[in-house]
Amino acid sequence: MSAGSTVTVTMEDVFLAEERIRGHVFSPPLIRSWALERWLGFPESRRVWLRDYGWTPSGSFKLFGACNWMARHAPELAGRPVAAHSSGNFASGIAYAGMRFGVRVIVVMPDTAPRIKFQRTQSFGAEVRTYNIARDHETGERDRMTREIAEVERAVQASPYDDPYVIAGNGVGALWTVRQLQSESRSLSAFICPVSGGGLMAGQALSISEGFPEAEIIGVEPEGADDFRRSLAADQRVRLDRPASICDGLLSYDVGLHNWPILRRLVRRSLAVPDLQTRQAMRWLYEQHGLKSEPSGAIGVAGLLCGGLQLSGTGDVVVVVSGRNADEDAFRQWIDVPPLTVG
């Protein structure tokens, strides 16, 4: 594959990914939220579901794409390590995958990443190296360090989101969502998912559109890191020089090259959410469901709670809670905000 080229990812790739990762990844819970149904004023016939990826061994959805990438590449590595950069969740996901497949993993993480993300990554045996995220937009240190590891260690680089195998692996989670809803004869009107580099949303969108072609697929982003929303408006990929938000997992500079064609075709809109509303959603999830989420994980729920998403149709709604890797002290500070009230 040449630089700048794209590979079309299809449902066949998602089905192949499912076979590869079977036995390494399990289906996270699909939780019915009566509290959200009441908040939104839904009738009894219409349900809201939370897909909680925090239940994976790595604490986020990143496990799916990482395991598919590793399963596909491990037989060809011939003793070479894997290198990747990550804000933390792909780090722990690829570290877990490396442990499962007996591959050495080296990850480059920002010096400000939550402690729990360092701890999870190291617990699976990966080596962690850090960079100064505050100056990365000027220095490009993250990408430089990753390239140097690849050159010096003869490592194979894995992208946290801009890779066909990562996209397909992430689609497996939504494939399982589709099957669960269909097994209960449910219909789906809306699917709401965080967007950053687009690896999660691209894979999820493929599976959701296949199983429920009538469903609207909606992205949610931080107000200070809304590159995908701007890309939709411009009808081309837009790069942000310095994305900013408490949602550390949603701070990619732009949507991935492989993800953009899928997102452009299947995702109709994306909502930008202020950090305060994300913090309030974190508090709401904790109080209503006992669910401790990281900011990136709660942002989709924030979009629902704050009335920014007008939902048409009569079918169910699924909201992705993408991860829960937040340090306890930071989590307590984030949820120390006034509670949301209806209206």
C-alpha positions as CSV (number, residue, x, y, z in Angstrom):
1,M,0.0,0.0,0.0
2,S,1.6,3.3,-1.1
3,A,1.6,6.4,1.1
4,G,-1.6,8.4,0.9
5,S,-3.5,5.4,-0.5
6,T,-6.7,4.1,1.1
7,V,-8.0,0.5,1.5
8,T,-11.8,0.0,1.3
9,V,-13.0,-1.7,4.5
10,T,-16.2,-3.8,4.1
11,M,-18.4,-6.0,6.2
12,E,-16.5,-9.0,5.0
13,D,-13.5,-7.5,6.8
14,V,-15.5,-7.1,9.9
15,F,-16.7,-10.8,9.7
16,L,-13.0,-11.9,9.3
17,A,-12.0,-9.7,12.3
18,E,-14.7,-11.4,14.4
19,E,-13.1,-14.8,13.6
20,R,-9.6,-13.6,14.4
21,I,-10.4,-12.0,17.8
22,R,-12.8,-14.7,19.0
23,G,-11.4,-16.0,22.3
24,H,-9.4,-12.8,22.9
25,V,-12.3,-10.3,23.2
26,F,-15.7,-10.7,24.7
27,S,-18.9,-8.8,24.1
28,P,-19.3,-5.8,26.5
29,P,-22.7,-5.2,28.1
30,L,-25.5,-3.5,26.3
31,I,-27.3,-1.8,29.2
32,R,-30.9,-0.5,29.0
33,S,-31.1,3.0,30.5
34,W,-34.6,3.6,31.9
35,A,-33.2,6.9,33.3
36,L,-32.3,8.2,29.8
37,E,-35.7,7.0,28.4
38,R,-37.4,9.1,31.1
39,W,-35.1,12.0,30.5
40,L,-35.9,12.0,26.8
41,G,-39.6,11.5,27.3
42,F,-39.6,8.2,25.3
43,P,-42.8,6.1,25.2
44,E,-42.6,2.6,26.7
45,S,-42.1,1.1,23.2
46,R,-38.8,3.0,22.7
47,R,-35.6,2.1,24.5
48,V,-32.1,3.7,25.0
49,W,-29.1,1.4,25.3
50,L,-25.6,2.1,26.6
51,R,-22.8,0.0,25.0
52,D,-20.3,0.1,27.8
53,Y,-16.8,-0.7,26.4
54,G,-15.3,0.0,29.8
55,W,-15.8,-3.7,30.7
56,T,-13.0,-4.9,28.4
57,P,-9.7,-5.9,29.9
58,S,-8.1,-2.7,28.7
59,G,-11.0,-0.5,29.9
60,S,-12.0,0.8,26.5
61,F,-13.1,-0.2,22.9
62,K,-9.5,0.0,21.6
63,L,-9.0,-3.7,22.4
64,F,-11.1,-4.7,19.4
65,G,-9.1,-3.0,16.7
66,A,-5.8,-3.7,18.4
67,C,-6.5,-7.4,18.7
68,N,-7.5,-7.7,15.0
69,W,-4.4,-5.8,14.0
70,M,-2.2,-8.0,16.1
71,A,-3.9,-11.2,15.0
72,R,-3.4,-10.3,11.3
73,H,0.3,-9.2,11.7
74,A,1.7,-11.4,14.4
75,P,2.5,-14.4,12.1
76,E,4.6,-12.1,9.9
77,L,6.5,-10.2,12.6
78,A,9.3,-12.9,12.9
79,G,10.4,-11.6,16.3
80,R,10.1,-7.9,15.5
81,P,8.3,-5.7,18.1
82,V,5.3,-3.4,17.5
83,A,5.5,0.3,18.0
84,A,2.5,2.7,18.4
85,H,1.6,6.1,19.7
86,S,-1.5,6.6,21.8
87,S,-3.1,8.9,24.3
88,G,-3.5,5.7,26.4
89,N,-6.4,3.5,25.4
90,F,-4.9,2.1,22.3
91,A,-1.6,1.7,24.2
92,S,-3.3,-0.7,26.7
93,G,-5.3,-2.3,23.9
94,I,-2.2,-3.1,21.8
95,A,-0.3,-4.1,24.9
96,Y,-3.1,-6.6,25.7
97,A,-3.0,-7.9,22.2
98,G,0.8,-8.2,22.3
99,M,0.5,-10.2,25.5
100,R,-2.1,-12.5,24.0
101,F,0.0,-13.1,20.8
102,G,3.4,-13.2,22.4
103,V,4.7,-10.0,20.8
104,R,6.8,-7.3,22.3
105,V,5.1,-3.8,22.3
106,I,6.6,-0.3,22.7
107,V,4.2,2.6,23.0
108,V,4.7,6.3,22.9
109,M,2.3,8.2,25.3
110,P,1.8,11.8,26.3
111,D,3.4,12.7,29.6
112,T,0.0,13.9,30.9
113,A,-1.8,10.6,30.2
114,P,-3.9,9.4,33.2
115,R,-1.9,7.1,35.6
116,I,-4.4,4.3,35.1
117,K,-3.6,4.3,31.3
118,F,0.1,3.9,32.1
119,Q,-0.6,1.2,34.6
120,R,-2.9,-0.8,32.4
121,T,-0.5,-0.6,29.5
122,Q,2.5,-1.7,31.6
123,S,0.4,-4.5,33.3
124,F,0.2,-6.2,30.0
125,G,4.0,-6.1,29.5
126,A,4.4,-3.2,27.1
127,E,7.3,-0.7,27.3
128,V,6.1,2.9,27.6
129,R,8.0,6.0,26.4
130,T,6.6,9.5,26.9
131,Y,6.6,12.8,25.0
132,N,5.7,16.4,25.9
133,I,2.2,16.8,24.5
134,A,2.1,20.6,25.3
135,R,4.6,21.2,22.5
136,D,3.9,18.4,20.2
137,H,1.9,20.6,17.8
138,E,5.2,22.5,17.3
139,T,7.8,19.7,17.6
140,G,6.0,16.7,16.1
141,E,7.8,14.7,18.9
142,R,5.1,12.0,19.1
143,D,5.5,10.9,15.5
144,R,9.3,11.3,15.5
145,M,9.7,9.1,18.5
146,T,7.4,6.4,17.0
147,R,9.4,6.5,13.7
148,E,12.7,6.2,15.6
149,I,11.5,3.2,17.5
150,A,10.5,1.6,14.2
151,E,13.9,2.4,12.7
152,V,16.2,1.5,15.7
153,E,14.2,-1.5,17.0
154,R,13.1,-2.7,13.6
155,A,9.5,-2.4,14.9
156,V,6.3,-2.5,12.9
157,Q,4.1,0.5,13.4
158,A,0.5,0.2,14.4
159,S,-1.9,3.1,14.0
160,P,-4.4,3.6,16.8
161,Y,-7.2,4.5,14.3
162,D,-6.0,5.0,10.7
163,D,-5.7,1.3,9.7
164,P,-8.0,-1.1,7.8
165,Y,-7.6,-3.9,10.4
166,V,-8.2,-1.5,13.3
167,I,-11.4,-0.2,11.6
168,A,-12.6,-3.7,11.0
169,G,-11.8,-4.9,14.5
170,N,-13.7,-2.0,16.0
171,G,-16.7,-2.9,13.8
172,V,-17.0,-6.2,15.6
173,G,-18.4,-4.5,18.7
174,A,-21.2,-2.9,16.7
175,L,-21.8,-6.2,14.9
176,W,-22.5,-7.8,18.3
177,T,-24.8,-4.8,19.1
178,V,-26.8,-5.4,16.0
179,R,-27.2,-9.1,16.7
180,Q,-28.3,-8.4,20.3
181,L,-30.9,-5.9,19.2
182,Q,-32.1,-8.2,16.4
183,S,-32.4,-11.1,18.7
184,E,-34.9,-9.1,20.7
185,S,-36.7,-7.9,17.6
186,R,-35.8,-4.3,18.3
187,S,-35.5,-1.6,15.6
188,L,-32.9,1.2,15.7
189,S,-33.5,4.9,14.9
190,A,-30.2,6.4,16.1
191,F,-26.7,5.3,16.9
192,I,-24.5,7.8,18.8
193,C,-20.7,7.5,19.0
194,P,-17.7,9.6,19.9
195,V,-15.5,10.7,17.0
196,S,-11.8,11.5,17.0
197,G,-9.5,9.9,14.4
198,G,-12.5,8.0,13.3
199,G,-11.3,4.4,13.8
200,L,-14.1,3.6,16.2
201,M,-16.9,5.3,14.4
202,A,-15.8,4.0,10.9
203,G,-16.0,0.4,12.1
204,Q,-19.2,0.9,14.1
205,A,-20.9,2.7,11.2
206,L,-20.2,-0.2,8.8
207,S,-21.9,-2.7,11.1
208,I,-24.8,-0.5,12.1
209,S,-25.6,0.6,8.6
210,E,-25.5,-3.1,7.5
211,G,-27.8,-4.3,10.3
212,F,-30.1,-1.2,10.5
213,P,-29.9,0.8,7.3
214,E,-32.7,3.1,8.5
215,A,-30.7,4.2,11.6
216,E,-29.1,7.7,11.7
217,I,-25.5,7.5,12.7
218,I,-24.4,10.5,14.7
219,G,-21.0,11.6,15.8
220,V,-20.2,13.5,19.0
221,E,-16.9,15.5,19.6
222,P,-15.5,18.0,22.0
223,E,-16.1,21.6,21.2
224,G,-12.4,22.3,21.1
225,A,-11.5,19.2,19.0
226,D,-14.3,19.0,16.4
227,D,-12.2,18.2,13.3
228,F,-14.8,15.7,12.0
229,R,-17.7,18.2,12.3
230,R,-15.6,20.8,10.4
231,S,-14.6,18.1,7.8
232,L,-18.3,17.3,7.1
233,A,-19.1,21.0,6.6
234,A,-16.1,21.4,4.3
235,D,-16.6,18.1,2.6
236,Q,-12.9,17.3,3.0
237,R,-10.6,16.4,5.9
238,V,-9.8,19.4,8.1
239,R,-6.8,19.4,10.4
240,L,-6.8,21.1,13.7
241,D,-3.4,22.5,14.8
242,R,-4.0,22.3,18.5
243,P,-7.2,20.3,19.6
244,A,-8.0,21.0,23.3
245,S,-10.4,19.2,25.7
246,I,-10.6,17.2,28.8
247,C,-11.5,14.3,26.5
248,D,-7.9,13.2,26.1
249,G,-8.9,10.2,23.9
250,L,-10.5,12.6,21.4
251,L,-7.6,14.9,20.5
252,S,-6.5,13.6,17.2
253,Y,-5.4,16.3,14.7
254,D,-7.6,15.1,11.9
255,V,-9.7,12.2,10.8
256,G,-7.8,9.2,9.5
257,L,-7.2,8.8,5.7
258,H,-8.8,5.3,5.7
259,N,-11.7,6.4,8.0
260,W,-12.8,9.5,6.1
261,P,-14.5,7.8,3.1
262,I,-16.5,5.6,5.4
263,L,-17.5,8.5,7.7
264,R,-18.3,10.8,4.8
265,R,-20.7,8.1,3.4
266,L,-22.4,6.9,6.5
267,V,-22.4,9.6,9.2
268,R,-24.8,12.4,8.6
269,R,-23.9,14.8,11.3
270,S,-21.6,15.4,14.3
271,L,-22.4,17.5,17.4
272,A,-19.7,19.5,19.2
273,V,-20.1,19.4,23.0
274,P,-18.5,21.8,25.6
275,D,-16.4,20.1,28.3
276,L,-18.8,21.3,31.0
277,Q,-21.6,19.3,29.5
278,T,-19.3,16.3,29.3
279,R,-18.5,16.6,33.0
280,Q,-22.1,16.9,33.9
281,A,-22.8,13.7,31.9
282,M,-20.0,11.9,33.8
283,R,-21.8,12.9,37.0
284,W,-25.1,11.8,35.7
285,L,-23.9,8.4,34.5
286,Y,-22.3,7.9,37.9
287,E,-25.3,8.9,39.9
288,Q,-27.9,7.1,37.7
289,H,-26.0,4.0,36.7
290,G,-23.0,3.8,39.0
291,L,-20.9,4.0,35.9
292,K,-17.5,5.6,36.1
293,S,-16.6,6.9,32.7
294,E,-13.6,8.9,31.4
295,P,-14.6,12.1,29.6
296,S,-14.2,10.7,26.1
297,G,-16.5,7.8,27.1
298,A,-19.3,10.1,28.4
299,I,-19.5,12.6,25.6
300,G,-22.1,10.7,23.6
301,V,-24.4,10.7,26.6
302,A,-23.7,14.4,27.1
303,G,-25.1,15.0,23.6
304,L,-28.3,13.3,24.6
305,L,-28.7,14.8,28.0
306,C,-28.1,18.4,26.9
307,G,-30.7,18.4,24.1
308,G,-28.2,18.9,21.3
309,L,-29.4,15.9,19.4
310,Q,-32.9,16.0,18.0
311,L,-33.9,12.3,17.4
312,S,-36.5,11.4,14.9
313,G,-38.1,8.0,14.4
314,T,-39.7,5.5,16.7
315,G,-37.0,2.9,17.2
316,D,-34.4,2.5,19.9
317,V,-31.3,4.5,20.5
318,V,-27.8,3.2,21.2
319,V,-25.1,5.3,22.8
320,V,-21.5,4.2,22.9
321,V,-19.7,4.7,26.2
322,S,-16.2,4.2,24.8
323,G,-14.1,3.8,28.0
324,R,-13.6,4.3,31.7
325,N,-9.9,4.9,32.2
326,A,-10.0,7.9,34.5
327,D,-7.8,8.4,37.6
328,E,-9.9,8.5,40.7
329,D,-8.8,12.0,41.8
330,A,-9.4,13.5,38.4
331,F,-12.7,11.8,38.1
332,R,-13.9,13.3,41.4
333,Q,-12.8,16.7,40.3
334,W,-14.6,16.4,36.9
335,I,-17.9,15.4,38.4
336,D,-17.8,18.2,40.9
337,V,-20.1,20.3,38.8
338,P,-23.8,21.3,39.2
339,P,-26.1,18.5,38.2
340,L,-28.1,18.5,35.0
341,T,-31.8,19.3,35.3
342,V,-34.5,18.5,32.7
343,G,-35.4,21.6,30.6
